[in-house]
Amino acid sequence: MSDTEDEGYELTMPLVTLASRGGPHDDDAYTAGWDMGALDAELTHRAPVLLEQLIRTVNRDQADLIGMKHGYAVEIIPIDEDWASLRLTRTEEGP
């Protein structure tokens, strides 16, 4: 990567209602809801025995509650001030 390239990630689908794109929704709140909704849906519909993924550090308390709601042992390891590693291990029989 050259020094002129922006280090980061690009969305695969633009979130056009974000304030940064001229929409009515706060960027951070919207994306936190989107991320945690996706986590809840993953645990509801797929119910994996083990799930490991990166989450934004600000979502750690919500991810912990979602994991516990679905019967998972939750381990969250901070990586830096923005990101944390989430590891969920199912401890209860799935639905």
C-alpha positions in Angstrom: 0.0 0.0 0.0 1.4 3.4 -0.9 1.6 6.3 1.5 -1.1 8.0 -0.4 -3.7 5.2 0.0 -6.1 5.4 2.8 -5.6 2.6 5.3 -9.0 1.2 6.2 -12.0 -0.7 4.9 -14.5 0.1 2.2 -18.2 -0.9 2.6 -19.5 -3.4 0.1 -22.9 -1.7 0.2 -23.1 2.0 0.9 -25.2 3.1 3.9 -26.8 6.0 2.2 -28.9 7.3 5.2 -25.8 8.1 7.3 -25.2 11.8 8.2 -21.8 11.7 6.5 -23.7 10.9 3.2 -26.3 13.6 3.8 -28.8 11.3 5.5 -30.6 11.7 8.8 -28.9 9.0 10.9 -25.8 9.4 13.1 -23.0 7.4 11.6 -21.7 5.7 14.8 -25.1 4.8 16.2 -26.3 3.4 12.9 -23.3 1.3 12.3 -23.3 0.0 15.9 -26.9 -1.1 15.5 -26.2 -2.6 12.1 -23.2 -4.6 13.5 -24.9 -5.8 16.6 -28.1 -6.7 14.7 -26.0 -8.8 12.4 -24.4 -10.6 15.4 -27.8 -11.3 16.9 -29.1 -12.6 13.5 -26.0 -14.9 13.1 -26.6 -16.4 16.6 -30.3 -16.7 16.1 -30.4 -18.3 12.7 -27.1 -20.1 12.4 -26.3 -20.8 16.0 -22.6 -21.8 15.4 -20.8 -23.7 18.1 -17.9 -21.2 17.8 -17.9 -17.7 16.4 -14.8 -15.5 16.2 -14.8 -12.0 14.7 -13.6 -8.5 15.1 -15.9 -6.0 16.7 -15.6 -2.3 17.4 -14.5 -1.9 21.0 -17.5 0.4 21.8 -19.8 -2.5 21.1 -18.2 -4.9 23.6 -20.9 -4.6 26.3 -23.7 -5.1 23.8 -21.9 -8.1 22.2 -21.5 -9.6 25.6 -25.2 -9.3 26.3 -26.2 -10.7 22.9 -23.8 -13.7 23.4 -25.2 -14.5 26.8 -28.8 -14.1 25.5 -28.1 -16.9 23.1 -26.2 -19.2 25.5 -22.6 -18.5 24.6 -19.5 -18.0 26.8 -18.1 -14.7 25.7 -14.5 -13.7 25.5 -13.6 -10.2 24.3 -9.9 -9.2 23.9 -9.1 -5.6 23.1 -6.8 -5.2 20.2 -6.5 -1.4 20.2 -8.8 1.5 21.1 -11.0 0.9 18.1 -11.1 -2.9 17.7 -11.6 -6.0 19.8 -11.5 -9.8 19.1 -14.8 -11.5 20.0 -14.9 -15.2 20.7 -18.3 -16.9 21.4 -18.5 -20.5 22.4 -22.0 -22.1 22.7 -22.5 -23.5 26.2 -26.2 -24.3 26.0 -28.1 -26.5 23.5 -29.2 -24.5 20.5 -32.8 -23.8 19.5 
